[in-house]
Amino acid sequence: MNSELFDLLYRRMADESLGPDDPVGVAELHKRLLPYQTCRDRLGYATKAEYDLAVLRLLADERRVAVSEPALREAVQSEIRQPEPGLAFLHRFAASEIRLKGAPAERSSGPGPASTDPDPAPVSAAASGPAGCRRCAAPLPRVEGVRYCPACGADQLVPTCADCGAEVDEHWSYCGFCGKLQNARSS
């Protein structure tokens, strides 16, 4: 499944007009390009723990990912060995950058990242994430600026903790990563 996550990252970077040589911040990687909801919907991750481990394995993959700081690679290796690995420690490396090493095998013969998406029209963050609404699964329009589902009105932005920036479930009272109260959350 690590290969599928790499392929998805490559496609998401292409959607954002980023090439594999462009640096990507660690926070941007797991909060915007590969958020849990997107990976769950597109790759079928059953649990957040499965997603966390896949992201850690991706960051540990020296064949496919170059990291800017050796300390990040060491911290990832250490976290993978934990009984219940997670991504909370990545806030320390939020500004660290990664770069992809090459293209996915099935796309390496093409002209580059821009050719990986057959529909290169600009899309909103919501529409380039899950194929459907977060609440009702209705298809979302693939146009810039879509934030609310036209079928049920649900906000498509993923809520984040105001303190640590980690993704949080909209129903959580406290952040599962830093423990801060979430009742004053704005996004």
ZALONU-608073 format. One record per residue (C-alpha): x, z, y negated; residue number from 1. Coordinates in steps of 0.02 Angstrom, whole numbers. Layout:
% ZALONU-608073
X,Z,Y,NUM
...
***
This chain:
% ZALONU-608073
0,0,0,1
153,19,-115,2
168,-171,-118,3
-13,-186,-173,4
18,-62,-314,5
171,-160,-371,6
69,-321,-367,7
-69,-239,-469,8
57,-174,-596,9
133,-348,-611,10
-40,-424,-642,11
-89,-288,-767,12
73,-315,-863,13
38,-502,-866,14
-137,-464,-932,15
-53,-367,-1073,16
69,-512,-1107,17
213,-409,-1040,18
348,-487,-932,19
436,-396,-789,20
590,-374,-901,21
489,-288,-1037,22
509,-99,-1036,23
356,5,-995,24
345,190,-1037,25
305,307,-893,26
152,375,-985,27
91,197,-1016,28
119,155,-833,29
5,285,-756,30
-117,313,-899,31
-152,136,-959,32
-82,4,-841,33
-115,94,-676,34
-244,230,-710,35
-321,315,-559,36
-493,236,-585,37
-421,60,-587,38
-316,90,-431,39
-461,174,-342,40
-577,28,-378,41
-453,-114,-347,42
-345,-42,-209,43
-468,75,-124,44
-377,240,-146,45
-492,372,-74,46
-417,521,-165,47
-315,562,-320,48
-181,632,-205,49
-164,462,-120,50
-147,379,-291,51
-19,507,-351,52
89,479,-198,53
78,289,-217,54
135,299,-400,55
278,414,-351,56
332,295,-213,57
325,151,-337,58
437,245,-459,59
555,287,-316,60
567,106,-257,61
741,53,-313,62
716,-124,-247,63
569,-158,-364,64
581,-37,-510,65
726,4,-625,66
713,171,-717,67
800,208,-881,68
847,388,-838,69
927,444,-675,70
843,615,-702,71
673,530,-686,72
719,454,-517,73
785,622,-458,74
627,713,-515,75
518,583,-427,76
619,602,-266,77
601,791,-277,78
413,782,-310,79
384,666,-161,80
458,800,-47,81
335,933,-111,82
191,985,6,83
64,923,-123,84
151,798,-238,85
70,755,-404,86
103,670,-570,87
90,818,-689,88
280,832,-704,89
287,656,-777,90
239,720,-949,91
422,771,-966,92
469,588,-942,93
327,510,-1043,94
448,414,-1154,95
561,358,-1011,96
552,174,-974,97
544,70,-817,98
569,-116,-787,99
511,-219,-641,100
640,-307,-535,101
570,-479,-502,102
397,-541,-461,103
286,-507,-311,104
333,-620,-165,105
175,-725,-170,106
198,-759,-356,107
385,-782,-369,108
375,-972,-361,109
263,-984,-515,110
320,-999,-695,111
305,-812,-727,112
187,-670,-764,113
73,-769,-880,114
20,-880,-734,115
-34,-740,-618,116
-210,-723,-690,117
-324,-873,-665,118
-431,-811,-812,119
-310,-784,-957,120
-447,-743,-1084,121
-415,-583,-1182,122
-506,-435,-1110,123
-541,-259,-1168,124
-457,-108,-1088,125
-620,-71,-1001,126
-646,-246,-935,127
-466,-267,-874,128
-481,-102,-780,129
-621,-81,-655,130
-723,-238,-623,131
-882,-141,-663,132
-952,3,-760,133
-879,175,-723,134
-1055,246,-703,135
-1170,109,-633,136
-1044,-23,-571,137
-1132,-162,-669,138
-1014,-305,-716,139
-934,-285,-888,140
-914,-431,-1009,141
-736,-498,-1007,142
-716,-503,-1196,143
-611,-404,-1319,144
-683,-241,-1383,145
-808,-195,-1245,146
-819,-6,-1240,147
-996,30,-1178,148
-1086,-37,-1026,149
-1225,-157,-1077,150
-1330,-102,-927,151
-1326,88,-943,152
-1232,125,-1105,153
-1093,226,-1023,154
-930,243,-1120,155
-793,151,-1024,156
-643,242,-1100,157
-556,359,-980,158
-554,537,-1051,159
-384,615,-1076,160
-326,792,-1108,161
-294,821,-1293,162
-148,936,-1250,163
-47,844,-1116,164
-127,670,-1116,165
-165,668,-929,166
-323,582,-867,167
-464,707,-841,168
-635,690,-766,169
-770,692,-900,170
-853,840,-812,171
-699,951,-803,172
-698,1109,-908,173
-509,1125,-894,174
-368,1001,-874,175
-308,998,-694,176
-130,961,-753,177
-97,1085,-894,178
-247,1203,-882,179
-306,1181,-1061,180
-492,1198,-1103,181
-572,1026,-1121,182
-732,1063,-1218,183
-660,995,-1382,184
-603,831,-1301,185
-631,678,-1410,186
-589,538,-1287,187
***
